Amino acid sequence: MLPLQARAGDWPMTQGDFWDVTGVTLKGGGAMAYANFLASAWKADQEYAKSKGWIKSYMVMSNVHARKGEPDLYLVVVSERLPSGPEAEKRSDEYLAWKKKTNAQLQKESGDRAEVREIQGNLLLQELRFK
């Protein structure tokens, strides 16, 4: 968080996009199954969100030189802004209608993926751009 007084006109940076970063550790033998999930369902979800203007971009990054305890993959979703409560609920309803699934079904599917991966954590970063 930038100091309030630092946001004045003389501050050399401006606030930019939000980067939602999820760290994923793959379990033994699960890399192919998880890669197939990312290349199909996860990618389709992100393309839908992008088509709606909810996100700007997305990517999967490999932690090439992972140290002990670090995630193998990072799933990154970039958006211009975060939705308000009512807007987030509206998006959720639209997404569920598009998926033709319930929250319970999506939760079960996420739990099923626990066999091949473990979510290590999530970061919400905001880019600072130079003026």
Protein Blocks (a to p, Z undefined) as FASTA:
>chain_A
ZZfklmmmklcbdcddddddddddddehilmmmmmmmmmmmmmmmmmmmmnopambdcdd
ddfkacehiafbdcddddfbdcdfklmmmmmmmmmmmnopafklmmmmmmmmmmmoccfb
dcdddddddZZ
